[in-house]
Each structure stands twice: as structure tokens, then as C-alpha cells.
Amino acid sequence: MNFNIKEGELVAIMGSPGSGKLTLLNILGILDEADSGNYNLDTVPVKVGNQVVESNNFNEGTTIASVADVGRMIFVGKIDESEVGEIKEKLPIEITIGAIENKKFDAVLQYIAPKGKTENGAIQFEIKASLANSENTFIRAGLRVNVSIILEKVDKVLALKEALIQFDKKTQKPYVEIQTGTQEFIRKELILGISDGIYVEIKSGIKASDTIKVWNQVLKSEEVKP
């Protein structure tokens, strides 16, 4: 075996049972001695019996090796102060990785920094999430990712484009106009649910079979079905 590990480089040691992973780590940690060969730490040969400084309040100690468990990946990111008030620990997260196409990975938000830091004129809060690598996909450390924090989620509901919804000028209550005949419409007030910014959940007020009046000129060329 012959390999080099550069300073700051994160290396995962993988192999089948009995292939020597633990033995290699014991040798790197000076817990065991190799039958032959040698290895260097900062170009200085390290052997059994060499002095290793333990980390403490006064020094960083001697780094022997950095080992990562790729089965317990952690996402580390930042969120703006304008959005940090909307999230909390244990929220589900969807992660997409640019280097791995057509796959989404589930994670759980585990940490939100109690104090923000100013970066480029904005206050940012560090967040961390544990990644459930259930598909056994090898994910390298340091990859850039896109993250969606799911605040609320509903499935199999009636939804409508937000641009089709009107609001009463006095009460600000949402409503739509339902076609009852040729150029005939009646007003139906709505109770709305969650929104993704494009579609909004309709809890009550209309049915999937209703035909909605398109009052917004921008949408008149689009298909507008609930």
C-alpha cells in the first residue's frame, strides 16, 4: 500500500471486512507497528515509541490522521436573518448535489447557531443537518449542494395558481369566480392552506371540476385548472 494524504485533506478508508482498515488506523495512530515499510507525518518518520503531544488548552496536539464515517454525513450551511425565525430543529430537508444528478437526499435539521455573524453586510446563522444516505451513494466531503427546508408539506390536495385568486378590497378575504354558464360567474370565497409561491392549497370553497374565471390577463394564454 502506498498513498499520500495532504494537509487538510479528508480521507475515507473503505473496504470489505478483514481487509485491514482497523489495522491501518492503529498503525497511523501509533497503536500498532507495521511489519514492514514506514509512514511520515509532516515529512518526519513516525514510529512506535515516538512522542505524540496530546491536544489541550495550550496546543493543538499532534495530528496523526483525520478519519470520516461517510455513513454519517453532515450538511453545514448558512441562512439569512430574515429567514432564520421560520425554521426550527428537526425540520425535514431535501438536498440536491450538483455532482450527483437526478437524486435527492433526505436530511434532518439538527442545529441552528444561537448567534449570527455578519458577512457581506448581512447577518448569517450557521445551520447543520444530518444526512440520511440510505441509497448507499458515495458522497464526497466538501461538495456544494442546494437545500430546501420543508416548513410544511401536504399531499393529494386541491391546489390553484395563486395568480388566479382575487382578494376583497374591504375584507381582504380570498375568492375566485366560478363559471355557471356562458359568460356567467358567481363568487366563491376560499379558505387557503400552505403555498409554495406558485400554487396554494385550497381547503374549501371550490371543487376540482369547477371552471375558474381568469381575471389576470397574464394567465389567459395558460391552462388554468384546479
HELIX and SHEET records of a PDB file:
HELIX    1   1 LYS A   21  LEU A   28  1                                   8    
HELIX    2   2 GLU A   81  VAL A   84  1                                   4    
HELIX    3   3 GLU A  162  LEU A  164  5                                   3    
HELIX    4   4 GLN A  217  LEU A  219  5                                   3    
SHEET    1   A 2 ASN A  40  LEU A  41  0                                        
SHEET    2   A 2 VAL A  44  PRO A  45 -1                                        
SHEET    1   B 5 ILE A  74  ASP A  80  0                                        
SHEET    2   B 5 ALA A 122  ALA A 132 -1                                        
SHEET    3   B 5 ILE A 100  ILE A 112 -1                                        
SHEET    4   B 5 PRO A  92  ILE A  97 -1                                        
SHEET    5   B 5 VAL A 145  ILE A 149 -1                                        
SHEET    1   C 3 ILE A  74  ASP A  80  0                                        
SHEET    2   C 3 ALA A 122  ALA A 132 -1                                        
SHEET    3   C 3 LYS A 117  GLU A 119 -1                                        
SHEET    1   D 3 ALA A 159  LYS A 161  0                                        
SHEET    2   D 3 TYR A 199  SER A 204 -1                                        
SHEET    3   D 3 ILE A 191  SER A 195 -1                                        
SHEET    1   E 3 GLN A 166  PHE A 167  0                                        
SHEET    2   E 3 PRO A 174  GLY A 181 -1                                        
SHEET    3   E 3 GLU A 184  GLU A 189 -1                                        
END                                                                             
